[in-house]
């Protein structure tokens, strides 16, 4: 049996898709398969692959932005790699790699099954109109090249069905998951801390809505009793980092907001927090929320994409719209003033995680799909 699985992803910069990929790759390696990764650049992902002795190749012209010249070169690079490796299955991750990878496969070997994991669709509600049109068009034109499409949530599967871009027979969903046995040093929470600590972990870009959270925190200055009891950690980097930094200073909330930048100790930071927050304009199924759930944290999260599927009496689901800032504020007030509520919601988070969102479940469900196509 050919046990080689070629995974293709655009960027090595750390994010939810990269975290998911490395976990699945390691899981498949433990199951006796031979994972190989093709990625557009070197970075956080390739360093993790090296640590875990996973073979990888750099596709130099596989870039995030649209570039006809580079995209054609990337197709040729990937086609040559497919011919060299001759994998049993090609598993594509991220939109750009998903498009380039399916074309490269079909011009090199029509018989290799191609699976695509959609980490949130480009046409999901909240995304830019131009992105919606490009994403819908590309899927309509090339979905016939795919054998299976794995969505990370029921929401995304139903969204693809709604637009009729892919045959229902090709669609399924597999929830993201993380390991129950995290290899990190999680020290006990500082019980002596006087303030309630809220943490948001996200890239500073147009997808993640830090600005709305900043505005909600500013509004709480009118409630001095609560404002004096709260502290926020913002963890991440990205193109909007300096803009958000200026907003924090201009709105005079820098006394309660800490900008921690990019960190390698994310789980430790979340573990030391009392509440996890993720305000977003659109999502697939965020791994950061699942990590927080595994650490028994109550949640304040935006009702976008598949996020609703993570919430059941374990946090506050905030609808986008005119009352969003007000409702975030209310959630912060409730979780700050009610210790018992934080504990109960945190316990519910852990229970939901254990039942539905472990890495073992994710890997096993993905392997079941592989077995359909492996010879």
C-alpha positions as CSV (number, residue, x, y, z in Angstrom):
1,X,0.0,0.0,0.0
2,X,1.2,3.5,-0.9
3,X,1.1,5.3,2.4
4,X,2.4,8.7,1.3
5,X,0.1,11.6,1.9
6,X,1.2,15.0,0.4
7,X,-0.1,18.0,2.3
8,X,0.0,21.4,0.6
9,X,-0.4,24.7,2.4
10,X,0.5,28.3,1.3
11,X,2.1,29.9,4.2
12,X,4.4,28.7,7.0
13,X,3.5,31.7,9.3
14,X,1.8,30.4,12.3
15,X,-2.0,30.4,12.3
16,X,-5.0,28.1,12.8
17,X,-4.5,26.2,9.6
18,X,-0.8,25.6,10.3
19,X,-1.6,24.4,13.8
20,X,-4.2,22.1,12.5
21,X,-1.9,20.8,9.8
22,X,1.0,20.0,12.0
23,X,-1.3,18.2,14.5
24,X,-2.9,16.1,11.8
25,X,0.5,15.3,10.2
26,X,2.0,14.1,13.5
27,X,-1.2,12.1,14.2
28,X,-1.0,10.4,10.8
29,X,2.7,9.6,11.3
30,X,1.9,7.8,14.5
31,X,-0.7,5.8,12.6
32,X,2.0,4.5,10.2
33,X,1.4,6.8,7.3
34,X,4.1,8.8,5.5
35,X,3.2,12.5,5.6
36,X,5.1,14.9,3.3
37,X,4.4,18.7,3.3
38,X,4.7,21.2,0.5
39,X,4.6,24.9,1.7
40,X,5.3,28.3,0.1
41,X,8.0,29.5,2.5
42,X,10.0,28.7,5.5
43,X,8.9,29.7,9.0
44,X,7.0,28.5,12.1
45,X,5.4,25.5,10.3
46,X,8.7,24.3,8.7
47,X,10.5,24.6,12.1
48,X,7.8,22.4,13.7
49,X,8.1,19.9,10.8
50,X,11.8,19.7,11.3
51,X,11.4,19.1,15.1
52,X,9.1,16.2,14.3
53,X,11.2,14.7,11.5
54,X,8.5,15.3,8.8
55,X,9.8,15.6,5.2
56,X,8.9,18.9,3.6
57,X,9.5,20.9,0.3
58,X,9.4,24.6,-0.3
59,X,7.3,25.6,-3.4
60,X,9.0,29.0,-4.0
61,X,6.3,30.5,-6.1
62,X,3.3,29.5,-3.9
63,X,2.4,32.9,-2.6
64,X,-0.7,34.2,-0.8
65,X,-1.5,37.1,-3.2
66,X,-2.8,36.5,-6.7
67,X,0.0,36.6,-9.3
68,X,-0.6,34.9,-12.6
69,X,3.1,34.5,-13.3
70,X,4.0,33.0,-9.9
71,X,0.8,31.0,-9.8
72,X,1.7,29.3,-13.1
73,X,5.2,28.6,-11.8
74,X,3.8,27.2,-8.6
75,X,1.6,24.8,-10.5
76,X,4.6,23.6,-12.5
77,X,6.7,23.3,-9.3
78,X,4.0,21.3,-7.5
79,X,3.3,19.2,-10.6
80,X,7.0,18.1,-10.7
81,X,6.9,17.4,-6.9
82,X,3.7,15.2,-7.3
83,X,5.4,13.2,-10.1
84,X,8.5,12.8,-7.9
85,X,6.7,11.7,-4.8
86,X,3.8,9.9,-6.4
87,X,1.6,10.1,-3.2
88,X,-1.5,8.0,-2.5
89,X,-3.5,11.1,-1.6
90,X,-3.0,14.9,-1.9
91,X,-4.5,16.9,0.9
92,X,-4.8,20.6,0.3
93,X,-5.1,23.3,3.0
94,X,-5.8,27.1,2.6
95,X,-7.6,28.7,-0.3
96,X,-4.6,29.5,-2.6
97,X,-2.9,26.1,-2.1
98,X,-6.3,24.5,-2.6
99,X,-6.6,26.1,-6.1
100,X,-3.0,25.7,-7.2
101,X,-2.8,22.1,-5.8
102,X,-5.9,20.8,-7.5
103,X,-4.8,22.2,-10.9
104,X,-1.2,20.9,-10.5
105,X,-2.6,17.4,-9.7
106,X,-4.9,17.2,-12.6
107,X,-2.1,18.2,-15.1
108,X,0.3,15.6,-13.6
109,X,-1.8,12.6,-12.7
110,X,-5.6,12.4,-13.0
111,X,-5.7,9.3,-10.8
112,X,-4.4,10.7,-7.5
113,X,-7.3,11.5,-5.2
114,X,-7.4,15.1,-4.1
115,X,-8.9,16.2,-0.7
116,X,-9.3,19.9,0.2
117,X,-9.9,21.1,3.8
118,X,-11.6,24.5,3.7
119,X,-10.6,26.4,6.8
120,X,-13.5,28.8,6.3
121,X,-14.8,29.8,2.9
122,X,-13.7,33.0,1.1
123,X,-17.4,33.7,0.5
124,X,-18.4,33.3,4.2
125,X,-20.6,36.2,5.6
126,X,-18.4,39.1,6.8
127,X,-15.7,38.6,4.1
128,X,-15.0,41.3,1.5
129,X,-17.3,41.3,-1.6
130,X,-14.4,40.9,-4.0
131,X,-13.1,37.9,-2.1
132,X,-16.6,36.4,-2.2
133,X,-16.8,36.7,-5.9
134,X,-13.3,35.4,-6.6
135,X,-13.8,32.5,-4.2
136,X,-17.2,31.5,-5.6
137,X,-15.9,31.6,-9.1
138,X,-12.8,29.6,-8.4
139,X,-14.8,26.9,-6.6
140,X,-17.4,26.7,-9.4
141,X,-14.7,26.3,-12.0
142,X,-12.5,23.8,-10.2
143,X,-14.5,21.9,-7.7
144,X,-14.8,19.0,-10.2
145,X,-11.1,18.4,-9.7
146,X,-11.6,17.4,-6.0
147,X,-12.6,14.0,-4.7
148,X,-13.6,15.2,-1.2
149,X,-14.0,18.6,0.5
150,X,-13.6,18.6,4.3
151,X,-15.3,21.5,6.0
152,X,-14.3,22.4,9.6
153,X,-17.8,23.0,10.7
154,X,-21.4,22.1,9.9
155,X,-21.9,25.8,9.1
156,X,-19.3,25.7,6.3
157,X,-20.7,22.5,4.9
158,X,-24.2,24.0,4.7
159,X,-22.8,27.3,3.2
160,X,-21.2,25.3,0.4
161,X,-24.4,23.4,-0.2
162,X,-26.4,26.7,-0.2
163,X,-24.3,28.1,-3.1
164,X,-24.3,24.8,-5.0
165,X,-20.6,25.1,-5.8
166,X,-19.7,21.5,-4.9
167,X,-21.6,18.2,-5.2
168,X,-23.2,17.3,-1.8
169,X,-21.7,13.8,-2.2
170,X,-18.2,15.4,-2.0
171,X,-18.9,17.4,1.1
172,X,-18.4,16.4,4.7
173,X,-17.2,18.1,7.9
174,X,-14.5,17.1,10.5
175,X,-14.2,19.3,13.5
176,X,-10.7,20.7,14.3
177,X,-9.3,19.2,17.5
178,X,-6.3,19.5,19.8
179,X,-4.5,17.0,22.0
180,X,-5.9,16.2,25.4
181,X,-2.3,15.7,26.6
182,X,-0.7,19.1,25.7
183,X,3.1,19.0,26.0
184,X,3.4,22.3,27.9
185,X,4.2,23.4,31.4
186,X,0.8,24.7,32.6
187,X,1.5,26.2,36.0
188,X,-1.4,26.9,38.5
189,X,-3.3,30.1,38.0
190,X,-2.2,33.0,40.2
191,X,-5.0,33.0,42.8
192,X,-3.6,36.2,44.3
193,X,-4.3,38.3,41.3
194,X,-6.8,41.0,42.1
195,X,-8.1,41.6,38.6
196,X,-10.1,39.4,36.2
197,X,-7.8,38.6,33.2
198,X,-9.3,38.5,29.7
199,X,-7.1,37.2,26.8
200,X,-7.6,37.4,23.1
201,X,-5.2,35.5,20.8
202,X,-5.4,36.5,17.1
203,X,-3.6,37.9,14.2
204,X,-3.9,41.7,13.9
205,X,-5.7,41.8,10.5
206,X,-9.1,42.6,8.9
207,X,-10.5,39.2,9.8
208,X,-10.0,39.6,13.6
209,X,-12.0,42.5,15.0
210,X,-9.7,43.8,17.8
211,X,-11.1,47.3,17.3
212,X,-14.6,46.4,18.4
213,X,-13.2,44.9,21.6
214,X,-11.2,48.0,22.1
215,X,-14.3,50.1,21.9
216,X,-16.2,47.9,24.3
217,X,-13.4,48.2,26.8
218,X,-13.4,52.0,26.4
219,X,-17.2,52.1,27.2
220,X,-16.5,50.3,30.5
221,X,-14.6,53.3,31.7
222,X,-18.0,54.7,32.7
223,X,-18.3,51.8,35.1
224,X,-15.3,52.5,37.4
225,X,-16.1,49.6,39.7
226,X,-15.8,47.0,36.9
227,X,-13.1,48.9,35.0
228,X,-10.8,48.7,38.0
229,X,-11.3,45.0,38.2
230,X,-10.4,44.0,34.6
231,X,-7.2,43.4,32.6
232,X,-6.7,42.4,29.0
233,X,-4.0,40.6,27.1
234,X,-3.9,41.0,23.3
235,X,-1.6,38.3,21.9
236,X,-0.5,38.3,18.2
237,X,1.1,40.4,15.4
238,X,0.0,41.5,12.0
239,X,-0.5,44.4,9.7
240,X,-3.0,46.2,11.9
241,X,-0.9,45.9,15.1
242,X,0.3,49.5,15.2
243,X,-3.2,50.8,14.3
244,X,-4.7,49.0,17.2
245,X,-1.8,50.1,19.5
246,X,-2.6,53.7,18.6
247,X,-6.4,53.2,19.3
248,X,-5.6,51.8,22.7
249,X,-3.4,54.8,23.6
250,X,-5.8,57.4,22.1
251,X,-8.8,55.9,23.9
252,X,-6.8,55.9,27.1
253,X,-7.3,52.2,28.0
254,X,-3.6,51.3,27.9
255,X,-3.7,51.0,31.7
256,X,-5.9,47.8,31.3
257,X,-4.7,46.5,27.9
258,X,-1.4,44.6,27.5
259,X,0.0,44.1,24.0
260,X,2.1,41.0,24.2
261,X,2.9,40.6,20.5
262,X,3.7,37.2,19.0
263,X,4.3,34.5,21.6
264,X,5.4,30.9,21.6
265,X,3.7,30.2,25.0
266,X,0.1,30.7,23.9
267,X,-1.3,27.9,26.0
268,X,0.5,29.1,29.1
269,X,-0.9,32.6,28.6
270,X,-4.5,31.3,28.1
271,X,-4.1,29.1,31.1
272,X,-3.2,32.0,33.3
273,X,-6.3,33.9,32.1
274,X,-9.8,33.9,33.5
275,X,-11.7,34.4,30.3
276,X,-10.9,33.9,26.6
277,X,-12.2,36.4,24.0
278,X,-12.3,36.3,20.2
279,X,-14.0,39.0,18.3
280,X,-14.0,38.3,14.6
281,X,-15.6,39.4,11.3
282,X,-15.6,35.9,9.9
283,X,-14.3,32.4,10.9
284,X,-14.2,28.8,10.1
285,X,-13.8,26.9,13.4
286,X,-11.1,28.7,15.4
287,X,-8.5,26.4,17.1
288,X,-7.7,29.2,19.6
289,X,-11.3,28.8,21.0
290,X,-10.9,25.0,21.2
291,X,-7.6,25.5,23.1
292,X,-9.3,27.8,25.6
293,X,-12.1,25.3,26.1
294,X,-9.5,22.5,26.8
295,X,-8.1,24.8,29.5
296,X,-11.5,25.2,31.1
297,X,-12.1,28.8,30.1
298,X,-15.4,30.7,29.7
299,X,-15.8,32.5,26.4
300,X,-16.8,35.7,24.8
301,X,-16.9,35.1,21.1
302,X,-18.4,36.5,17.9
303,X,-21.3,34.6,16.3
304,X,-19.6,34.1,13.0
305,X,-18.9,30.9,10.9
306,X,-18.9,27.7,12.9
307,X,-18.2,29.4,16.3
308,X,-21.9,28.8,17.3
309,X,-21.1,25.1,17.2
310,X,-18.6,25.6,20.1
311,X,-21.0,27.3,22.4
312,X,-23.4,25.6,24.8
313,X,-23.7,27.3,28.2
314,X,-19.9,27.8,28.2
315,X,-19.8,31.5,27.2
316,X,-21.4,34.5,25.5
317,X,-22.1,34.3,21.8
318,X,-22.1,37.9,20.5
319,X,-24.0,38.8,17.3
320,X,-22.4,41.2,14.9
321,X,-24.3,44.5,14.4
322,X,-25.3,47.7,16.2
323,X,-25.5,46.2,19.7
324,X,-22.3,44.3,19.4
325,X,-20.2,46.7,21.5
326,X,-22.9,47.0,24.2
327,X,-23.3,43.2,24.4
328,X,-19.6,42.5,24.7
329,X,-19.5,45.0,27.6
330,X,-22.4,43.2,29.3
331,X,-20.6,39.9,29.0
332,X,-17.4,41.4,30.4
333,X,-19.4,42.8,33.4
334,X,-21.1,39.5,34.1
335,X,-18.0,37.4,34.0
336,X,-16.1,40.0,36.1
337,X,-18.7,40.2,38.8
338,X,-19.7,36.6,39.0
339,X,-16.9,34.1,40.0
340,X,-19.3,31.2,40.1
341,X,-20.5,31.9,36.5
342,X,-16.9,31.8,35.3
343,X,-16.3,28.5,37.0
344,X,-19.5,26.9,35.6
345,X,-18.9,28.1,32.1
346,X,-15.3,26.9,32.3
347,X,-16.4,23.5,33.3
348,X,-18.9,23.4,30.5
349,X,-16.1,24.3,28.0
350,X,-14.0,21.4,29.2
351,X,-16.9,19.0,28.9
352,X,-17.7,20.1,25.3
353,X,-14.1,19.9,24.3
354,X,-13.7,16.3,25.7
355,X,-16.9,15.1,23.9
356,X,-16.4,16.7,20.5
357,X,-13.1,18.5,19.8
358,X,-10.1,16.3,20.7
359,X,-7.3,15.8,18.3
360,X,-7.8,12.0,18.5
361,X,-11.3,12.5,17.1
362,X,-10.1,14.8,14.4
363,X,-7.3,12.5,13.2
364,X,-9.5,9.4,13.4
365,X,-12.2,11.0,11.3
366,X,-9.7,12.3,8.8
367,X,-8.1,8.8,8.5
368,X,-11.5,7.3,7.8
369,X,-11.7,9.5,4.7
370,X,-8.2,8.6,3.6
371,X,-9.0,4.9,3.8
372,X,-11.8,5.3,1.2
373,X,-9.2,6.4,-1.4
374,X,-6.0,4.6,-0.4
375,X,-5.0,1.5,-2.4
